[in-house]
Amino acid sequence: MDRQKFEQVASAAAQERGCSVVETLFNDDDNIFELTLDKEGGASLEDCETVHRSILSAFDRDVEDYSLTVGSAGISAEEADALLQSIKE
């Protein structure tokens, strides 16, 4: 995957939500990408979902074969999982 294009797409999508990308982690061996967003008052689940969907639409997972996680600096992965689970119920 083209990292520069990935970072451009992520940054543009984050800016549209009033967020910034504060951390980007790449595991090239397994094609695992993790983004952390932040904004005044904290990035919301909707902010993370919007950025996630923007990246998914820009890069075909069947062609690129990657895993993507988008989270907020204000919430841990465990808290995000619990929140998502409560929404599904």
RAVENKA-V438793 format. One record per pair of residues at least 4 apart in sequence whose C-alpha atoms are under 6 Angstrom apart, sorted by the first residue. I is the first residue (numbers start at 1). J is the second residue. Records with the same first field share a line. If there is no record, write none. Layout:
BEGIN
I: J ; J
END
This chain:
BEGIN
7: 11
13: 51
14: 19 ; 20 ; 51
15: 19
19: 38 ; 39
20: 37 ; 38
21: 36 ; 37
22: 36 ; 37
23: 35 ; 36
24: 34 ; 35
25: 33 ; 34
26: 32 ; 33
27: 31 ; 32
31: 66
32: 66 ; 67
33: 68
34: 68 ; 69 ; 70
35: 70
36: 70 ; 71 ; 72 ; 73
37: 72 ; 73
38: 42 ; 43 ; 72 ; 73
39: 43
42: 74
43: 47 ; 72
48: 70 ; 71
60: 64
61: 65 ; 66
END
